[in-house]
Amino acid sequence: MSTATIPFTNPDDVRTLFGAQDHHLRRVRDALGVMLVLRDGELHIEGSDEQVDRGREVIEELQSIVSETGSLAEDQVSQVLARSLQDPGDSKSTIDLFEKSRNVVPRTRGQAGYIEAIRRHDLVFCRGPAGCGKTYLAVAMAVNALRLEQVRKIVLVRPAVEAGERLGFLPGDLLAKVNPFLRPLLDAMNEMLDFDQVRRYMEADVVEIVPLAFMRGRTLNQTFIILDEAQNTTVTQMKMFLTRMGEGSKIVVTGDVTQVDLPANITSGMQDAIQRLKEITGVADVELSTRDIVRHRLVREIVDAYEGKSTKKGKKRSR
C-alpha cells in the first residue's frame, strides 16, 4: 500500500474540485481504484504505487484547471481520466463505434490490456468478476470490427444453464424463450447502437443472439463470436463451441470462474480450455480483477467481501 498527500490552501478550490456532493471526487476514486480521504486540509491518496501515481497526476491536473478557470466541468473530468488510463501515445486503446461519434475508452490498465489482446489474437479468454467490463468491451470490439468490415456478422452466445431441457416448453419463438438468458448481451449492444440499428442488424441476420445449444453443427466464417458466462459450459460444450470457428473469425470467451453454476462433479469448460490451450499461438488468456470493476463503488467491495478479503473496520472512507 502506497500513499501520497496533496495540500489545499483555498477551501473554494476544494469545493469546486470535489464537485456537488463530491461527485468529481467519487469519479476519480472509482475510475482509478484509489482511496481518497480529506483530512486537515490535505487530500490523502492510498492504493498501489501505480494507482497512487495516477491519482496524484489526475488530482493535480484537475487542480490546475480549477486554478485557471475557477470551475470544473463533467467533460473535463472525463478527459483527464481518459488520458490517465490510456498509455502515453496509445490511441489504439479507444474503441471507435462509428455511431454518432460514440467511442468506448478503457477505464483501467487491465481493460486496455484486454482490448489489445482482442486486437492481437483470434481467440481470447477473459476471466473477471462482475462489473469489470469483460462482456461490454468484447461487444464494443465486435461492433468496431463489423463497422470496419473486418467481419460480416456478430454472433452473441450464452449457455442457458437455468433453462436446461425446458426451453421447448416456454412460450414464444426462440428469441422469446432465451431472452432472459441473453438479455445482458443485447443490453450491451443497445447501449452502443441506436435501437433501430440493432433491430435492422438482427432482422438482416448481421447480429445473431443464440443459446449455446443451438451452435452445434455450424461453421462461422468472418464472424466475431462472443461466448458469455462461459464458466457454465461443460468441457464437451466448450469443445463444440470453439470448433465452430471458421476462416476470418474471432472468438472472445468471457466468464467469472468463481461463479460456476454447474454441479460440483462437472468440470467448467472454460477453466479446462484455458489450461489445454495456453501453449497455442494465437490464444490469449486475460484475467481482470476487482481493480477493473467500473460499476458502482460498492460492487468492488461486495466482490471483495464474497471473496473473503477483509476491509479495515473503522477506517474513514473517501468522501
HELIX and SHEET records of a PDB file:
HELIX    1   1 PRO A   11  PHE A   18  1                                   8    
HELIX    2   2 ALA A   20  ASP A   22  5                                   3    
HELIX    3   3 HIS A   23  LEU A   32  1                                  10    
HELIX    4   4 ASP A   49  THR A   69  1                                  21    
HELIX    5   5 GLU A   74  LEU A   85  1                                  12    
HELIX    6   6 SER A   91  SER A   93  5                                   3    
HELIX    7   7 ARG A  109  ARG A  120  1                                  12    
HELIX    8   8 LYS A  134  ARG A  147  1                                  14    
HELIX    9   9 GLY A  164  PHE A  169  5                                   6    
HELIX   10  10 LEU A  174  MET A  192  1                                  19    
HELIX   11  11 PHE A  195  GLU A  203  1                                   9    
HELIX   12  12 LEU A  212  MET A  215  5                                   4    
HELIX   13  13 ALA A  230  ASN A  232  5                                   3    
HELIX   14  14 VAL A  235  LEU A  242  1                                   8    
HELIX   15  15 GLY A  269  LEU A  277  1                                   9    
HELIX   16  16 THR A  290  ASP A  292  5                                   3    
HELIX   17  17 ARG A  297  TYR A  306  1                                  10    
SHEET    1   A 3 SER A   2  PRO A   7  0                                        
SHEET    2   A 3 GLU A  42  GLY A  47 -1                                        
SHEET    3   A 3 MET A  35  ARG A  39 -1                                        
SHEET    1   B 2 ILE A  95  ASP A  96  0                                        
SHEET    2   B 2 ASN A 103  VAL A 104 -1                                        
SHEET    1   C 6 VAL A 207  PRO A 211  0                                        
SHEET    2   C 6 LYS A 153  ARG A 158  1                                        
SHEET    3   C 6 THR A 223  LEU A 227  1                                        
SHEET    4   C 6 LYS A 250  GLY A 255  1                                        
SHEET    5   C 6 LEU A 123  ARG A 127  1                                        
SHEET    6   C 6 VAL A 283  GLU A 287  1                                        
END                                                                             
